[in-house]
Amino acid sequence: MTDFPSPLPDPSAAAPGGVSAERLTASLAEVLTELVGTSTGPADLAGAARWVHGTFGVAGVAGLQVRAGGLRRLRAWDAGTPQDVPLALNDLAALRTGTAALRPGGLLLPLHGRYRARYALWIWAPGRAWTAAEQATLRLLALAVGSELERLQADRHLHTLQALHRDLLGGAHTLAYQELLRHAIATIPGAETGSLAVFDGDCFRYVASQTHDEEELTQVSFRLEDSRDRWYGLGLESWSRGVPRVARGSALVEQGQRYLQGDRLIEGNLASLDTIQANITVPILYAGQVTALLNIDSLTDPDAFADDSVDLAASFGVQASLILHEVRLREEITAAARTDDLTGLPNRRAFNETLRLELDAARVHGSPLTLLLMDVHRFKRLNDTFGHAAGDEALRHLGNVLSQPLASGNRTWVPGHRRGAGDRPSHPAPDRYLAFRWGGDEFAVLLPGATEAEGRLVRRSVQQAAAEGQPGEQVLLDVGVATLTPDDPLGAVLLRLADERMYEDKRRHDR
């Protein structure tokens, strides 16, 4: 409960303007009946400030909220004519201890129930002597309003998770990762930014972030042992129970000094780590295994996170587990619908979705986009001569070629991640290609950020790899290369030119 500093001026005296204990008790009961249990948001509790102003006859009352390592004024709570609030960092420290702070201009009254205060009233009353009855009444008001604010926080958390679940069941799962993170940041006290990483195969990869450098995060991953033993660092038992871990800036720098970039292990920190002052990491469990890591960060306040933050983060992790499991199931269903069974490459549907995204990215960033269309030369003759099993083997071989790094001169192009319909346009990653089975014996390769000249080098690399790696009948590819032009927003010309040039290559091979 909020305490008062000792001594206050004449705490037992009947100060001028003082209010009797009986009147205070009756009036407080009346206002709390109106406020507690009926409010739907912090703004509804402005009546507490108006009550203090009217009951104690002070010059004015202002509401304050702890945000980004400081105190932010809530104008909706203003009552009377409060002056500018003359507060400093030591007042934030006093608020966190739950102790009312007497200042030359008035009184800072923390509002809290079970947890640390994140709201306060600034009571503008220069030189006022607060009686014992008034102090007791303000304590009760602070406890009641603080508890109501904590109830609102818990309700908001519950409604957030219910809304996320409804949206997911309604089919909006493509944005579920980012929405889950956004709601976590909005509901966990002290949070300013964060990220979400899911366990994918043998490491954790980022699937959502807010404020941090998204390009940096999409290009890195973290091994299980580094995530558990170095970054999290509380031991296997806590990890296996999903216990949140809180750490501050200097400790974070020590814990985060290792990550993967592609297959290369980097000893060092991501640049974004240097900006974090405090972090909560929550291992998210499903069926006894950690399937994701939720990171909640403060960029301004090393002491941003208290028990309320940790408890809400833990609760969020439990509920997020079910949501993330459903997301993964739906992703698997979607991936199956977008994947060619024979080659394992994304199919024509996936190509159409990805092309739209890459067209948007090329337009937004002003970057080139090159397309390769290819087919197996005289594929029908291969089937007729050696049988359909040989034809299938040739297609599988080409699918394998287009799933491996492609050497081209002094550069190596690597297969890129498969975009989903909910992805936002991002700047092209260097030397990345996206391969698809177009249909039948036809394949497509998108080269985001590549020029047509670079596309021709990749064509040569693909043709050489396809011809060299297949035993028996050599696989010869007909390949057409085209680059997006500024007057082709839908990519229709890009597709037509690549197709025409593929048939030109076919005629050249027939000569």
C-alpha positions in Angstrom: 0.0 0.0 0.0 1.2 3.6 -0.7 3.0 5.0 2.3 3.7 8.6 3.3 7.1 10.0 4.1 7.8 10.8 7.7 7.4 13.4 8.9 4.8 15.3 6.9 4.1 18.8 8.1 1.8 18.6 11.2 0.3 15.2 10.3 -2.1 15.1 13.2 -3.1 18.8 13.1 -6.4 20.0 11.8 -4.8 22.0 9.0 -6.6 24.9 7.4 -8.9 23.4 4.8 -8.7 20.0 6.4 -11.6 17.6 5.9 -13.2 15.6 8.8 -12.6 11.8 8.9 -16.3 11.1 8.8 -16.8 13.2 5.7 -13.8 11.7 4.0 -14.9 8.1 4.6 -18.4 8.7 3.3 -17.1 10.6 0.2 -14.4 8.1 -0.6 -16.9 5.2 -0.4 -19.2 7.0 -2.8 -16.5 7.7 -5.4 -15.0 4.2 -5.3 -18.5 2.7 -5.8 -18.6 4.7 -9.0 -15.1 3.9 -10.2 -14.1 0.4 -9.1 -15.3 -2.5 -11.1 -17.1 -0.3 -13.7 -14.2 1.3 -15.6 -13.2 0.0 -19.0 -9.9 1.8 -19.4 -7.5 4.2 -17.5 -9.3 7.2 -18.8 -12.4 6.2 -16.9 -10.5 6.6 -13.6 -10.1 10.4 -14.1 -12.9 10.7 -11.5 -10.3 9.9 -8.9 -8.4 13.1 -9.7 -11.5 15.2 -9.8 -12.5 13.8 -6.4 -9.2 14.7 -4.9 -9.5 18.2 -6.3 -13.0 18.7 -5.1 -12.7 17.0 -1.7 -9.4 18.6 -0.5 -9.8 21.9 -2.3 -6.3 21.8 -3.8 -5.2 23.9 -6.8 -5.2 21.1 -9.2 -4.5 17.4 -9.8 -2.7 15.7 -12.7 -2.4 12.1 -13.7 1.0 10.5 -14.5 2.0 7.3 -16.2 5.4 5.6 -16.2 6.5 5.4 -19.9 9.9 4.9 -21.5 11.9 5.5 -18.3 10.0 8.6 -17.3 6.7 10.1 -16.2 4.2 11.0 -18.9 1.3 13.3 -18.1 -2.2 12.0 -18.7 -4.1 15.1 -19.7 -7.4 13.3 -19.5 -6.9 13.1 -15.7 -6.3 16.9 -15.2 -8.6 18.4 -12.6 -8.6 22.1 -11.5 -5.6 24.0 -12.7 -2.5 21.8 -12.2 0.8 23.4 -13.0 3.6 21.8 -15.0 4.7 18.8 -13.0 8.2 19.6 -11.6 9.4 16.0 -11.3 12.7 14.3 -12.0 14.2 10.8 -12.0 14.3 10.6 -8.2 10.6 11.0 -8.3 10.3 8.0 -10.5 12.4 6.0 -8.0 10.1 7.2 -5.2 7.0 6.2 -7.1 8.5 2.7 -7.6 9.0 2.3 -3.9 5.3 3.1 -3.4 6.1 6.0 -1.1 4.2 9.3 -1.5 6.8 12.0 -2.3 6.3 15.5 -0.7 7.7 18.2 -3.0 7.7 22.0 -2.6 4.8 22.3 -5.1 2.7 19.4 -3.8 2.5 15.6 -3.4 3.3 12.7 -5.7 0.8 9.9 -4.9 1.7 6.4 -6.3 -1.3 4.3 -7.4 -0.7 0.6 -6.9 -2.3 -2.5 -5.5 -0.4 -5.8 -5.6 2.3 -4.7 -8.0 4.7 -1.7 -8.4 3.0 1.6 -9.2 2.9 2.5 -12.9 0.5 5.4 -12.4 0.5 8.3 -9.9 -1.4 11.5 -9.0 0.4 14.8 -8.8 -1.5 16.9 -6.3 -0.7 20.6 -6.7 -1.0 21.9 -3.1 1.9 24.2 -2.2 2.5 24.3 1.6 -0.4 22.2 2.5 -0.3 20.2 5.8 -2.0 16.8 5.4 -3.9 15.5 8.4 -3.6 11.9 9.5 -7.2 11.3 8.3 -6.4 12.8 4.9 -3.3 10.6 4.6 -5.3 7.5 5.5 -7.9 8.4 2.9 -5.3 9.0 0.2 -3.7 5.6 1.0 -7.1 3.9 0.5 -7.7 5.8 -2.7 -4.3 4.9 -4.0 -4.8 1.2 -3.2 -8.3 1.1 -4.7 -7.4 2.9 -7.9 -4.1 1.1 -8.3 -5.9 -2.3 -7.9 -8.5 -1.2 -10.5 -5.7 -0.3 -12.9 -4.1 -3.7 -12.4 -7.5 -5.3 -13.0 -7.8 -3.4 -16.3 -4.4 -4.5 -17.3 -5.3 -8.2 -16.7 -8.6 -7.8 -18.6 -6.8 -6.2 -21.5 -4.4 -9.1 -21.6 -7.3 -11.6 -21.6 -9.3 -9.8 -24.3 -6.1 -9.5 -26.4 -5.5 -13.2 -26.4 -9.2 -13.9 -27.1 -9.1 -11.6 -30.1 -5.9 -13.2 -31.4 -7.5 -16.6 -31.2 -10.6 -15.4 -33.0 -8.6 -13.8 -35.7 -6.5 -17.0 -36.2 -9.6 -19.2 -36.4 -11.0 -16.6 -38.9 -8.1 -17.3 -41.2 -5.8 -14.3 -40.5 -2.9 -16.7 -39.4 -0.4 -15.2 -41.9 -0.1 -12.1 -39.6 -0.4 -14.0 -36.3 3.3 -13.8 -35.4 3.5 -10.0 -35.7 0.1 -9.5 -34.1 1.0 -11.8 -31.2 4.2 -9.7 -30.6 2.4 -6.4 -31.0 -0.2 -7.3 -28.4 2.5 -8.6 -26.0 4.3 -5.3 -26.2 1.1 -3.4 -25.7 0.0 -5.3 -22.6 3.2 -6.1 -20.7 4.1 -3.2 -18.4 7.4 -1.5 -19.3 7.6 -3.0 -22.8 8.6 -0.8 -25.6 9.7 -3.2 -28.3 10.5 -6.9 -28.8 10.9 -9.9 -31.1 9.5 -13.4 -31.5 11.7 -16.4 -32.6 10.4 -19.9 -33.4 12.4 -23.1 -33.3 12.8 -24.3 -36.9 14.7 -27.5 -37.4 17.8 -27.0 -35.3 17.8 -23.3 -34.4 15.6 -20.3 -33.5 14.7 -17.9 -36.3 13.0 -14.6 -36.0 9.4 -14.5 -37.4 8.4 -11.1 -36.0 10.0 -7.9 -34.6 9.0 -4.4 -33.7 11.3 -1.4 -33.8 14.5 -3.5 -34.1 16.3 -3.7 -37.5 14.1 -6.3 -39.3 16.6 -6.8 -42.1 19.3 -7.7 -39.6 17.1 -10.1 -37.7 15.8 -12.0 -40.8 19.3 -12.9 -41.8 20.4 -14.5 -38.5 19.5 -17.5 -36.4 20.5 -18.9 -33.0 21.5 -22.4 -32.1 19.4 -24.2 -29.4 22.3 -24.5 -27.0 23.3 -20.8 -27.3 19.7 -19.6 -26.9 19.2 -21.8 -23.8 22.6 -21.7 -22.1 23.9 -18.2 -23.0 21.0 -15.9 -23.9 18.4 -17.3 -21.5 20.9 -18.6 -18.9 18.6 -19.7 -16.0 19.3 -23.4 -16.5 17.6 -26.4 -18.0 14.9 -26.7 -15.3 13.6 -23.1 -15.6 13.9 -23.3 -19.4 11.8 -26.5 -19.4 9.1 -24.8 -17.3 8.9 -21.6 -19.3 10.1 -19.4 -16.5 10.6 -15.8 -17.7 14.2 -14.4 -17.4 14.8 -10.7 -16.7 18.2 -9.1 -17.6 19.7 -5.7 -18.0 22.0 -4.1 -20.6 25.5 -5.2 -19.5 24.4 -8.8 -18.8 22.6 -8.9 -22.2 25.8 -7.9 -24.0 27.6 -10.8 -22.3 24.8 -13.3 -22.9 24.2 -12.5 -26.6 27.6 -12.8 -28.1 27.0 -15.6 -30.6 24.7 -16.1 -33.6 24.5 -17.8 -37.0 24.6 -16.0 -40.3 23.7 -18.7 -42.8 25.9 -21.6 -41.8 28.7 -19.3 -40.3 28.9 -19.0 -36.5 29.6 -15.3 -35.6 31.2 -14.5 -32.2 29.8 -11.0 -31.4 26.7 -9.0 -30.8 23.9 -8.0 -33.2 23.9 -4.2 -33.4 20.3 -4.0 -32.1 21.4 -5.6 -28.8 23.4 -2.6 -27.8 20.3 -0.5 -27.7 18.4 -2.7 -25.2 18.4 -1.5 -21.6 16.3 -4.4 -20.1 14.8 -7.6 -21.5 12.4 -10.3 -20.6 12.8 -13.6 -22.4 10.0 -16.1 -22.2 10.5 -19.7 -23.3 7.1 -20.8 -24.9 6.4 -24.4 -24.5 4.2 -27.0 -26.3 4.1 -30.6 -25.3 7.1 -30.1 -23.0 9.4 -28.6 -25.6 10.4 -25.0 -26.1 9.0 -24.1 -29.5 9.5 -20.3 -29.4 11.2 -17.4 -27.6 9.3 -14.2 -26.8 11.7 -11.3 -26.2 10.2 -8.1 -24.6 12.5 -5.1 -24.4 12.9 -1.6 -23.0 15.2 0.7 -24.8 15.2 3.5 -22.2 14.8 2.0 -18.7 17.0 -0.6 -17.0 14.4 -1.0 -14.3 11.4 -1.2 -16.6 10.3 -4.7 -15.6 8.9 -5.6 -12.2 6.8 -8.5 -10.9 3.7 -7.4 -12.9 5.7 -7.5 -16.1 7.1 -11.0 -15.3 3.7 -12.4 -14.3 2.0 -11.1 -17.4 4.8 -12.3 -19.6 4.6 -15.8 -18.1 0.8 -15.8 -18.6 1.2 -14.5 -22.2 3.7 -17.3 -22.9 1.2 -20.0 -21.7 -1.6 -18.7 -23.9 0.7 -18.0 -26.8 1.8 -21.6 -26.9 -1.7 -22.7 -28.0 -1.9 -19.9 -30.6 1.5 -20.6 -32.0 0.8 -24.3 -32.2 -2.3 -23.6 -34.3 -0.3 -21.2 -36.5 2.3 -23.9 -37.2 -0.4 -26.4 -38.0 -2.0 -24.0 -40.5 1.4 -23.2 -41.9 2.1 -26.9 -42.5 -1.3 -27.2 -44.3 -0.6 -24.1 -46.4 3.0 -25.3 -47.2 1.6 -28.6 -48.4 -0.8 -26.8 -50.7 2.2 -24.7 -52.0 4.7 -27.5 -52.4 5.3 -29.8 -55.3 5.5 -33.4 -54.0 7.9 -34.7 -56.6 10.7 -32.0 -56.3 10.0 -30.5 -52.9 10.1 -27.0 -54.5 7.3 -24.5 -54.1 4.6 -24.9 -56.8 2.8 -22.6 -59.3 0.5 -21.2 -56.6 3.5 -20.3 -54.4 5.1 -18.7 -57.4 2.1 -16.5 -58.1 2.0 -15.4 -54.4 5.7 -14.7 -54.2 5.8 -12.9 -57.5 3.2 -10.4 -56.2 5.3 -9.8 -53.1 8.6 -9.4 -55.0 6.9 -7.0 -57.5 5.8 -4.9 -54.5 9.3 -5.0 -53.0 10.9 -4.0 -56.3 8.6 -1.1 -56.6 9.0 0.1 -53.0 12.8 -0.2 -52.9 13.5 0.7 -56.6 15.4 -2.6 -57.0 15.6 -4.9 -60.1 13.9 -8.2 -60.3 14.9 -10.9 -62.8 13.1 -14.0 -63.8 14.4 -17.3 -65.3 11.9 -19.7 -66.9 13.2 -23.1 -67.9 12.2 -26.5 -69.1 13.9 -29.8 -69.8 14.8 -29.9 -73.4 13.0 -32.7 -75.3 11.5 -34.0 -72.1 8.8 -36.0 -74.0 11.5 -37.9 -75.8 13.2 -38.6 -72.5 10.0 -40.1 -71.2 9.2 -42.1 -74.3 12.8 -43.5 -74.6 13.6 -44.3 -71.0 10.2 -44.3 -69.3 8.4 -42.0 -66.9 10.5 -43.1 -64.0 13.5 -41.7 -65.8 11.6 -38.5 -66.4 10.6 -38.2 -62.8 14.2 -38.7 -61.8 15.3 -35.9 -64.1 12.7 -33.6 -62.5 13.9 -34.6 -59.0 17.4 -34.0 -60.0 16.6 -30.5 -61.3 14.6 -29.8 -58.1 17.7 -30.8 -56.1 19.9 -28.5 -58.2 17.5 -25.6 -57.5 17.7 -26.2 -53.8 21.5 -25.8 -53.5 23.8 -22.8 -53.7 24.7 -21.9 -57.3 28.2 -20.8 -58.1 28.4 -18.0 -60.6 31.8 -16.4 -61.3 33.1 -15.2 -58.0 29.7 -15.2 -56.4 27.4 -17.8 -54.9 23.6 -17.5 -55.0 21.8 -19.3 -52.2 18.2 -20.5 -52.1 16.1 -17.9 -50.2 13.3 -18.3 -47.8 9.8 -18.9 -49.1 7.6 -15.9 -48.6 4.0 -16.2 -47.5 1.0 -14.2 -48.5 1.2 -12.2 -45.2 4.8 -11.1 -45.6 5.6 -7.4 -46.1 7.9 -6.2 -48.9 11.4 -6.2 -47.6 14.7 -5.1 -49.2 16.2 -7.9 -51.4 18.8 -10.0 -49.6 22.0 -10.1 -51.6 22.7 -13.2 -53.9 19.4 -14.9 -53.0 17.3 -16.9 -55.5 13.8 -18.3 -55.2 13.0 -21.5 -57.2 9.7 -23.1 -58.1 8.3 -25.9 -60.1 6.1 -24.1 -62.7 4.3 -27.2 -63.9 5.2 -30.3 -66.0 8.8 -30.0 -66.9 8.9 -26.2 -66.4 10.6 -24.4 -63.6 11.0 -20.8 -62.5 13.6 -18.9 -60.6 13.2 -15.4 -59.2 16.3 -13.3 -58.5 15.3 -10.3 -56.3 17.8 -7.4 -56.7 19.6 -9.0 -59.7 20.1 -7.4 -63.1 19.5 -9.2 -66.4 23.3 -9.7 -66.8 23.5 -11.4 -63.4 20.5 -13.5 -64.4 22.3 -14.8 -67.5 25.3 -15.8 -65.3 22.9 -17.7 -63.0 21.3 -19.4 -66.1 24.7 -20.7 -67.2 25.3 -22.0 -63.6 22.0 -23.8 -63.5 22.4 -25.3 -67.0 25.9 -26.6 -66.1 24.8 -28.0 -62.7 21.8 -29.8 -64.3 24.0 -31.3 -67.1 26.8 -32.5 -64.8 25.0 -34.1 -61.9 22.6 -36.5 -63.6 23.7 -40.0 -64.4 22.5 -41.6 -67.7 20.8 -39.2 -70.1 22.2 -35.7 -69.8 19.6 -33.0 -68.7 19.7 -30.1 -71.0 17.8 -27.0 -70.0 16.1 -24.4 -72.2 16.2 -21.1 -70.2 14.8 -17.7 -70.8 15.9 -14.6 -68.8 14.0 -11.3 -68.4 14.1 -8.3 -66.1 11.2 -6.3 -64.8 10.7 -2.9 -66.5 9.2 0.2 -64.8 6.1 0.1 -67.0 5.2 -3.4 -66.0 3.6 -3.2 -62.5 1.9 -6.6 -62.7 4.8 -8.5 -64.2 2.9 -9.5 -67.3 5.7 -8.3 -69.7 8.3 -10.0 -67.5 6.5 -13.4 -67.8 6.0 -13.0 -71.5 9.6 -12.1 -72.3 11.0 -14.9 -70.1 8.7 -17.4 -71.9 9.6 -16.1 -75.4 13.3 -16.3 -74.6 13.0 -19.8 -73.2 11.5 -20.9 -76.6 14.3 -19.0 -78.4 16.8 -21.1 -76.3 14.9 -24.3 -77.2 15.1 -23.5 -80.9 18.8 -22.8 -80.6 19.3 -26.3 -79.0 17.3 -27.9 -81.8 19.7 -26.6 -84.5 
